[in-house]
Amino acid sequence: MVSERFKNLKAYPVFSLALFGSLGLIILFLFSMGHGAYHLDLSRVLGITLNKLLGNPTFPQDINAEVVLFKLRLPRIILAILVGGALASAGAAYQCLFRNPMVAPDILGVSSGAGVGASLAIMWGLSSIAIELFAFAGGLIAVLLVMGVTRSLGPNRSLVTMILVGVVVSSLFAAFGSLIKYLSASTDNLANLVLWLMGSFAHAGDISGVGVLFFCSVLGVGTLVISGWSLNTLSFGEEEALAMGVDVFRLRILVIFASTLLTASSVALCGLIGWVGLIVPHLVRFLVGPNFTVLLPLSYLIGALFTLCADILVRLLLPGEMPVGIVTSIIGAPLFIYILWRSHSAWH
Amino acid sequence: MEFSALNITCGYGKKAVIKDFSLKLGASEVICLLGPNGVGKTTVFKTLMGFLRPLKGTVILNGYELREIKPVKRARLLAYVPQRESSVFSFTVQDVVLMGRSAYFGFFQRPSKADRDLALSVLERLGLSGLKDRSFSSLSGGERQLVLIARALCQEPEFLLLDEPTSSLDFHNQLRVLSLIKELAGNGLGILMTTHMPDHVFMCGTSAAILGKDGFCAIGPLSEVMTVEKLSRAYGIEIKIFTLNGNGSFKVCRAKMDSLAYVAKKDGLYDQS
């Protein structure tokens, strides 16, 4: 009986993934709200939240719990969700745009480019908006560099070429990043810079940063959603997409803008959080197929789930603040190998 | 409706591959483009599709210069069936065919119910309904070719350009594609296709264009172009044309194994043999 129902769910992979993904996200959200150094039961979390929302004066006030929930945990959880969703969506879009299932924000060097931009702004002590802009510029330079070099190598290159170019550009920017760290060694900023680059959701207290990321996410994901169907045609190559009536030039600009914005705004706030942009779209495509109009929202959902999960692990495993980037890499690498096993040589 | 190329010179960068090529394609016509490997058929094709700019001359589609027509408008007049081994991502056949509607539902929109119905009806017309939920990459070469033709037909074009539609197909599927091409032309579509098989030109062509090395070019009705002299000249071998009589008559091209040596001898490459 149960297995039959499970089979039915298997026949509707999009629905099942959306359902279980949303349920998982809600459960993890509530768990994450309650768990931490200051433990709160689920009933208290719900009680305080309802009290806050409805403004029920008869419910006893609990200032400490309120501060922990709404000033510390909620922004952090929102940040984890926004960053995971943004990175996974950007990964899905890059993979579609470059017709290459192996590219991702980190593999293309966009993350390290954005990291260098943001590091410069942090070193110079600029405002958070400036950090965003520098990160965006850095990411854009990296992706354009990768595209330009790959293109200059000739039209009929294998999928591996772009990845190799990405690795080169990525390590080049990593070197610039180290240079910036070296230059700021004499200042107080170094420790901040190093911790931030390892990737962390711990700075969520700066609520305006979360707001900026939210705005960038709406802009970026919105752009990707509306150009979704056209992006599908690109998987047959630029010429065929053009022959089918798609304005390929405009599409490329929009998608590069949106994905780079999503990556850069995440990096600017949380540093380098690897693997999300590669494995999440892979996993989702493996389950529901390559149609971008379905792939994008589900990648966002599963990406959010993935980083929220990683953040919970960070807080469960070690006392203090282990950078979440370490956890995503430790989960990500073996998970990716598993996906490669399951999908064999066929790219989904 | 007319699709024409006027004295175009095509090539990459500044290097001209084909010079002064002209062609005129009208409704219900099937022009077959023949020529040996590396002579520039694909370059001509890409120029006619607007992927490459002609170095000289113009391509004209229904009275407008091709590159002045927006992609969306062009796709409703001119469709392209590429040679394709596979795709990176495995879309379902239904989705692949639906992509042919992109020119109709617009950049920011999604296919409507009407678009989906049209895609399904095109699949049905080509006898491919059974494949609609299969993944495109899992299809055989023949099925893939037919699905790509279905995708092009979803664009409801006036002209169809096919790049070697029969090249990797078995005997049965070659015939299936050729008879479909003939049928589509019968319904008013103007068709240009490249092929390596002169026999196929006799089977479905109304005119032919032969490109040879050193700038040789012949275009016109089959009776003028598909001659022993011109084919032999273009391919550099001695070709013979036979008329087979049976249930109706049709022409085939043949060349003997020793015709290679024959031409080489004429060129003075093998003096001693």
Interface residues (C-beta under 8 A of the other chain):
Chain A: C96 R99 N100 P101 L159 I226 S227 G228 W229 S230 N232 T233 S235 F236 G237 E239 E240 A241 L242 A243 M244 G245 V246 D247 V248 R250 L251 R285 G289 P290 N291 T293 A346 W347 H348
Chain B: K46 M49 G50 F51 K70 P71 V72 K73 R74 A75 R76 L78 A79 Y80 P82 R84 S87 V88 F89 S90 F91 T92 D95 M99 G100 S102 A103 Y104 F105 F107 F108 Q109 R110 P111 S137 R151 Q155
